[in-house]
Amino acid sequence: MKAINPIRMGGVDVLPLVEGGKGVAVSNGLTAGAWAAAGGVGTFSAVNADSYDAEGRTIRQVYHGTTRRERHEELVAYGIAGGIAQAREAREVGGPNARIHANILWEMGGAERVARGILEGAKGLVNGITCGAGMPYKLAEIARDFGVHYYPIVSSARAFAALWKRSYGKVSEWLGGVVYEDPWLAGGHNGLSNSEDPKRPEAPYERVRKLREQMRAFGLDETPIIMAGGVWWLEEWEDWIGNPELGPIAFQFGTRPLLTKESPISEAWKRRLCELKPGDVLLQPFSPTGFYSSAVKNEFLAELEARSERQVAYSSEAVGEHTAPFGIGPRKRLVWLAPADRERAQAWTDAGFTEAMRTPDNTLIFVTPEKSREIVADQVACMGCLSQCRFSNWAQHSPTLDNGKKADPRSFCIQKTLQDIAHDGSLEDNLMFAGHNAYRFGADPFYSNGFVPTVKQLVERIMTGR
């Protein structure tokens, strides 16, 4: 394996190893501090991060407000308090010279307020802020105001060019690096554009080469690109290291730090990672953000897939091919379906999926009464955890706090499920994010006989190779 030398990032020399930020509450101060202490860049998630009471117990994020606006204010307060708590722990564990980054989703509800609140309350503790999931134009301004470097997450040269021309070119001195997050390899939310096919992955090299080409046009020859998604062993990326065509390259590890002693995920979750097989991580479209996301196949995703499959188009009156009447709801109010769809709808109803729920696309999905009650309850309990949510129809920047559309029952409450799985909830009944290389835990001899390394041992193993 080629020698892995330090790289200049954010004004200092660090190993080109970056911990990927994983929210909610999965990348925390302990993991970030340990990764940074080992010589890389540690990243804690500032997405609804945990905070603690006087006895050090996790404060569960329970909402008491009677309106969405009130609950949203509680969410922002939780986010700021949790981010400050994790920044303090990361600095305590990592030491005064550790490089600590905070990761935030721009499409998170109250993202700018949370970011500013954390950086204000944790002054001097955070060296950089990483941000993706959307087009975070204000990221540069926030970084400048607090004297930290910023690291936008993009999936194409085109996306970075748009950010640079609108905002980043005015605050270039604080740009520490650009994270290229591969849409087909990375875990969590993925930045697929409308022109890209989720079923036809493109090799990352050419996409990153184009990103570097675009960055050079802006005078960013020495600004690092951080490759995120699919990175396991560095020797598999030897043609990237020291490659003048790509320029300075660092590598982000998001999935591998899940299986460490410091990782806060449950022991059951860690065991499950070692049981995964190729193809067990699914790139799917159900997220309320509107983005594709990659997660482990389980009963949660299977139910969402089945929910969307039990779907037919309808009309409120007989028109075109919609000639077959069908009664829905307690009063059996008539809608009109295509004859073949009426037969399918009747079969689903006979099988117990008796509740027809309307979607924003003039379709009906058929679910059980229990699932219907759960969906409605989750929609009513919305706390605005996203800037816009198709599941609940919340829209943070709308005067009415809604997006003007029907709430979409084909999606789910992402805050609820990520909080639950991060705090020892069911692995089958929740969303379990992971990168598409997660199956390699079970095949990698490093983890044989149930071995779980410390973060320090993992970083050392990455540096020395197989």
FENURBEL-V506131 format. One record per residue. N is the residue number from 1. RES is the residue in three letters. SS is DSSP state (H for helix, E for strand, - for the rest). Layout:
# FENURBEL-V506131
<<N & RES & SS> <N & RES & SS>>
This chain:
# FENURBEL-V506131
<<1 & MET & -> <2 & LYS & -> <3 & ALA & -> <4 & ILE & -> <5 & ASN & -> <6 & PRO & -> <7 & ILE & E> <8 & ARG & E> <9 & MET & E> <10 & GLY & -> <11 & GLY & -> <12 & VAL & E> <13 & ASP & E> <14 & VAL & E> <15 & LEU & -> <16 & PRO & -> <17 & LEU & E> <18 & VAL & E> <19 & GLU & E> <20 & GLY & -> <21 & GLY & -> <22 & LYS & -> <23 & GLY & -> <24 & VAL & -> <25 & ALA & -> <26 & VAL & -> <27 & SER & -> <28 & ASN & -> <29 & GLY & H> <30 & LEU & H> <31 & THR & H> <32 & ALA & H> <33 & GLY & H> <34 & ALA & H> <35 & TRP & H> <36 & ALA & H> <37 & ALA & H> <38 & ALA & -> <39 & GLY & -> <40 & GLY & -> <41 & VAL & E> <42 & GLY & E> <43 & THR & E> <44 & PHE & E> <45 & SER & E> <46 & ALA & -> <47 & VAL & -> <48 & ASN & -> <49 & ALA & -> <50 & ASP & -> <51 & SER & -> <52 & TYR & E> <53 & ASP & -> <54 & ALA & -> <55 & GLU & -> <56 & GLY & -> <57 & ARG & -> <58 & THR & E> <59 & ILE & -> <60 & ARG & -> <61 & GLN & -> <62 & VAL & -> <63 & TYR & -> <64 & HIS & -> <65 & GLY & -> <66 & THR & -> <67 & THR & -> <68 & ARG & H> <69 & ARG & H> <70 & GLU & H> <71 & ARG & H> <72 & HIS & H> <73 & GLU & H> <74 & GLU & H> <75 & LEU & H> <76 & VAL & H> <77 & ALA & H> <78 & TYR & H> <79 & GLY & H> <80 & ILE & H> <81 & ALA & H> <82 & GLY & H> <83 & GLY & H> <84 & ILE & H> <85 & ALA & H> <86 & GLN & H> <87 & ALA & H> <88 & ARG & H> <89 & GLU & H> <90 & ALA & H> <91 & ARG & H> <92 & GLU & H> <93 & VAL & H> <94 & GLY & H> <95 & GLY & -> <96 & PRO & -> <97 & ASN & -> <98 & ALA & -> <99 & ARG & E> <100 & ILE & E> <101 & HIS & E> <102 & ALA & E> <103 & ASN & E> <104 & ILE & E> <105 & LEU & E> <106 & TRP & -> <107 & GLU & -> <108 & MET & E> <109 & GLY & -> <110 & GLY & -> <111 & ALA & H> <112 & GLU & H> <113 & ARG & H> <114 & VAL & H> <115 & ALA & H> <116 & ARG & H> <117 & GLY & H> <118 & ILE & H> <119 & LEU & H> <120 & GLU & H> <121 & GLY & H> <122 & ALA & -> <123 & LYS & -> <124 & GLY & -> <125 & LEU & -> <126 & VAL & -> <127 & ASN & -> <128 & GLY & E> <129 & ILE & E> <130 & THR & E> <131 & CYS & E> <132 & GLY & E> <133 & ALA & -> <134 & GLY & -> <135 & MET & -> <136 & PRO & -> <137 & TYR & -> <138 & LYS & -> <139 & LEU & H> <140 & ALA & H> <141 & GLU & H> <142 & ILE & H> <143 & ALA & H> <144 & ARG & H> <145 & ASP & H> <146 & PHE & H> <147 & GLY & -> <148 & VAL & -> <149 & HIS & E> <150 & TYR & E> <151 & TYR & E> <152 & PRO & E> <153 & ILE & E> <154 & VAL & E> <155 & SER & -> <156 & SER & -> <157 & ALA & H> <158 & ARG & H> <159 & ALA & H> <160 & PHE & H> <161 & ALA & H> <162 & ALA & H> <163 & LEU & H> <164 & TRP & H> <165 & LYS & H> <166 & ARG & H> <167 & SER & -> <168 & TYR & H> <169 & GLY & H> <170 & LYS & H> <171 & VAL & H> <172 & SER & H> <173 & GLU & H> <174 & TRP & H> <175 & LEU & E> <176 & GLY & E> <177 & GLY & E> <178 & VAL & E> <179 & VAL & E> <180 & TYR & E> <181 & GLU & E> <182 & ASP & -> <183 & PRO & -> <184 & TRP & -> <185 & LEU & -> <186 & ALA & -> <187 & GLY & -> <188 & GLY & E> <189 & HIS & E> <190 & ASN & E> <191 & GLY & -> <192 & LEU & -> <193 & SER & -> <194 & ASN & -> <195 & SER & -> <196 & GLU & -> <197 & ASP & -> <198 & PRO & -> <199 & LYS & -> <200 & ARG & -> <201 & PRO & -> <202 & GLU & -> <203 & ALA & -> <204 & PRO & H> <205 & TYR & H> <206 & GLU & H> <207 & ARG & H> <208 & VAL & H> <209 & ARG & H> <210 & LYS & H> <211 & LEU & H> <212 & ARG & H> <213 & GLU & H> <214 & GLN & H> <215 & MET & H> <216 & ARG & H> <217 & ALA & H> <218 & PHE & -> <219 & GLY & -> <220 & LEU & -> <221 & ASP & -> <222 & GLU & -> <223 & THR & -> <224 & PRO & E> <225 & ILE & E> <226 & ILE & E> <227 & MET & E> <228 & ALA & E> <229 & GLY & -> <230 & GLY & -> <231 & VAL & -> <232 & TRP & -> <233 & TRP & -> <234 & LEU & H> <235 & GLU & H> <236 & GLU & H> <237 & TRP & H> <238 & GLU & -> <239 & ASP & -> <240 & TRP & -> <241 & ILE & -> <242 & GLY & -> <243 & ASN & -> <244 & PRO & -> <245 & GLU & -> <246 & LEU & -> <247 & GLY & -> <248 & PRO & -> <249 & ILE & E> <250 & ALA & E> <251 & PHE & E> <252 & GLN & E> <253 & PHE & E> <254 & GLY & -> <255 & THR & -> <256 & ARG & H> <257 & PRO & H> <258 & LEU & H> <259 & LEU & -> <260 & THR & E> <261 & LYS & -> <262 & GLU & -> <263 & SER & -> <264 & PRO & -> <265 & ILE & -> <266 & SER & -> <267 & GLU & H> <268 & ALA & H> <269 & TRP & H> <270 & LYS & H> <271 & ARG & H> <272 & ARG & H> <273 & LEU & H> <274 & CYS & -> <275 & GLU & -> <276 & LEU & -> <277 & LYS & -> <278 & PRO & -> <279 & GLY & -> <280 & ASP & -> <281 & VAL & E> <282 & LEU & E> <283 & LEU & E> <284 & GLN & E> <285 & PRO & -> <286 & PHE & -> <287 & SER & -> <288 & PRO & -> <289 & THR & -> <290 & GLY & -> <291 & PHE & -> <292 & TYR & E> <293 & SER & E> <294 & SER & E> <295 & ALA & E> <296 & VAL & E> <297 & LYS & -> <298 & ASN & -> <299 & GLU & H> <300 & PHE & H> <301 & LEU & H> <302 & ALA & H> <303 & GLU & H> <304 & LEU & H> <305 & GLU & H> <306 & ALA & H> <307 & ARG & H> <308 & SER & H> <309 & GLU & H> <310 & ARG & -> <311 & GLN & E> <312 & VAL & E> <313 & ALA & E> <314 & TYR & -> <315 & SER & E> <316 & SER & -> <317 & GLU & -> <318 & ALA & -> <319 & VAL & E> <320 & GLY & -> <321 & GLU & -> <322 & HIS & E> <323 & THR & -> <324 & ALA & E> <325 & PRO & E> <326 & PHE & E> <327 & GLY & E> <328 & ILE & E> <329 & GLY & -> <330 & PRO & -> <331 & ARG & -> <332 & LYS & -> <333 & ARG & E> <334 & LEU & E> <335 & VAL & E> <336 & TRP & E> <337 & LEU & E> <338 & ALA & -> <339 & PRO & H> <340 & ALA & H> <341 & ASP & H> <342 & ARG & H> <343 & GLU & H> <344 & ARG & H> <345 & ALA & H> <346 & GLN & H> <347 & ALA & H> <348 & TRP & H> <349 & THR & H> <350 & ASP & H> <351 & ALA & -> <352 & GLY & -> <353 & PHE & -> <354 & THR & -> <355 & GLU & E> <356 & ALA & E> <357 & MET & E> <358 & ARG & E> <359 & THR & -> <360 & PRO & -> <361 & ASP & -> <362 & ASN & -> <363 & THR & E> <364 & LEU & E> <365 & ILE & E> <366 & PHE & E> <367 & VAL & E> <368 & THR & -> <369 & PRO & H> <370 & GLU & H> <371 & LYS & H> <372 & SER & H> <373 & ARG & H> <374 & GLU & H> <375 & ILE & H> <376 & VAL & H> <377 & ALA & H> <378 & ASP & H> <379 & GLN & H> <380 & VAL & H> <381 & ALA & -> <382 & CYS & -> <383 & MET & -> <384 & GLY & -> <385 & CYS & -> <386 & LEU & E> <387 & SER & -> <388 & GLN & E> <389 & CYS & -> <390 & ARG & -> <391 & PHE & -> <392 & SER & -> <393 & ASN & -> <394 & TRP & E> <395 & ALA & E> <396 & GLN & -> <397 & HIS & -> <398 & SER & -> <399 & PRO & -> <400 & THR & -> <401 & LEU & -> <402 & ASP & E> <403 & ASN & -> <404 & GLY & -> <405 & LYS & -> <406 & LYS & -> <407 & ALA & -> <408 & ASP & -> <409 & PRO & -> <410 & ARG & -> <411 & SER & -> <412 & PHE & -> <413 & CYS & -> <414 & ILE & H> <415 & GLN & H> <416 & LYS & H> <417 & THR & H> <418 & LEU & H> <419 & GLN & H> <420 & ASP & H> <421 & ILE & H> <422 & ALA & H> <423 & HIS & -> <424 & ASP & -> <425 & GLY & -> <426 & SER & -> <427 & LEU & -> <428 & GLU & -> <429 & ASP & -> <430 & ASN & -> <431 & LEU & -> <432 & MET & -> <433 & PHE & E> <434 & ALA & -> <435 & GLY & -> <436 & HIS & -> <437 & ASN & -> <438 & ALA & -> <439 & TYR & -> <440 & ARG & H> <441 & PHE & H> <442 & GLY & H> <443 & ALA & H> <444 & ASP & -> <445 & PRO & H> <446 & PHE & H> <447 & TYR & H> <448 & SER & H> <449 & ASN & H> <450 & GLY & H> <451 & PHE & -> <452 & VAL & -> <453 & PRO & E> <454 & THR & -> <455 & VAL & H> <456 & LYS & H> <457 & GLN & H> <458 & LEU & H> <459 & VAL & H> <460 & GLU & H> <461 & ARG & H> <462 & ILE & H> <463 & MET & H> <464 & THR & H> <465 & GLY & -> <466 & ARG & ->>
